Amino acid sequence: MSISREEILKREDGSRVKITVIFCTSRHVSPYSFHVQTCAKGKRTWLGVTDVNCHKYRALSMDDRRLKEFSDNLDVASRWEVDKVMNDLWNEMHPHTPGMFKV
């Protein structure tokens, strides 16, 4: 089972950032994952923040790829913004308990 929540934030320069948090019960290490996408001002296309077609990216091991994606995501969206979306998702799943992430 998985449940997700998206939030779109507008930046001062007019660009937008979409944060998607996913909670999946079948994960063994951490049930949460998140993805960040950007959309330039005046555009409709959402792009991932990590260039997965880059030769340097493809040369990385799977663990190093995950670390690079995590780092690239946090370069665009702050940890506070991601935690806020995680809290919103938590509150959707458990509306009568306080959020479990520091915001």
For each residue, the residues with C-beta under 8 A, 3 or more apart:
1: 24 25 26
2: 22 23 24 25 26
3: 22 23 89 92 93
4: 20 21 22 23 89
5: 20 21 85 88 89 92
6: 18 19 20 21 85
7: 18 19 81 84 85 88
8: 16 17 18 19
9: 16 17 18 19 77 81
10: 14 15 16
11: 14 15 16 17
12:
13: 41
14: 10 11 41 42
15: 10 11 38 39 40 41
16: 8 9 10 11 38 39
17: 8 9 11 36 37 38 39 76 77 81
18: 6 7 8 9 36 37 38 39 46
19: 6 7 8 9 34 35 36 77 81 82 85
20: 4 5 6 34 35 36 37 85
21: 4 5 6 32 33 34 82 85 86 89
22: 2 3 4 32 33 34 35
23: 2 3 4 31 32 89 93
24: 1 2 27 31 33
25: 1 2 31
26: 1 2
27: 24 30 31 33
28:
29:
30: 27 33
31: 23 24 25 27
32: 21 22 23 86
33: 21 22 24 27 30
34: 19 20 21 22 73 82 85 86
35: 19 20 22 48 73
36: 17 18 19 20 48 49 72 73 76 77 82
37: 17 18 20 46 47 48 49
38: 15 16 17 18 46 47 49 76
39: 15 16 17 18 43 44 45 46 47
40: 15 43
41: 13 14 15
42: 14
43: 39 40
44: 39
45: 39
46: 18 37 38 39
47: 37 38 39
48: 35 36 37 52
49: 36 37 38 72 73 75 76
50: 57 68 69 72 73
51: 54 57
52: 48 57 58
53: 57 58
54: 51 57 58
55: 58 59
56: 59 60
57: 50 51 52 53 54 60 65 68
58: 52 53 54 55
59: 55 56
60: 56 57 64 65 68
61: 64 65
62: 65 66
63: 66 67
64: 60 61 67 68
65: 57 60 61 62 68 69
66: 62 63 69 70
67: 63 64 70 71
68: 50 57 60 64 65 71 72
69: 50 65 66 72 73
70: 66 67 73 74
71: 67 68 74 75
72: 36 49 50 68 69 75 76
73: 34 35 36 49 50 69 70 76 77 82
74: 70 71 77 78 79 82
75: 49 71 72
76: 17 36 38 49 72 73
77: 9 17 19 36 73 74 81 82
78: 74 81 82
79: 74 82 83
80: 83 84 103
81: 7 9 17 19 77 78 84 85
82: 19 21 34 36 73 74 77 78 79 85 86
83: 79 80 86 87 101 102 103
84: 7 80 81 87 88 103
85: 5 6 7 19 20 21 34 81 82 88 89
86: 21 32 34 82 83 89 90 99 101
87: 83 84 90 91 99 100 101 103
88: 5 7 84 85 91 92
89: 3 4 5 21 23 85 86 92 93
90: 86 87 93 94 97 99 100 101
91: 87 88 94 95 99
92: 3 5 88 89 95
93: 3 23 89 90
94: 90 91 97
95: 91 92
96:
97: 90 94 100
98:
99: 86 87 90 91 103
100: 87 90 97
101: 83 86 87 90
102: 83
103: 80 83 84 87 99
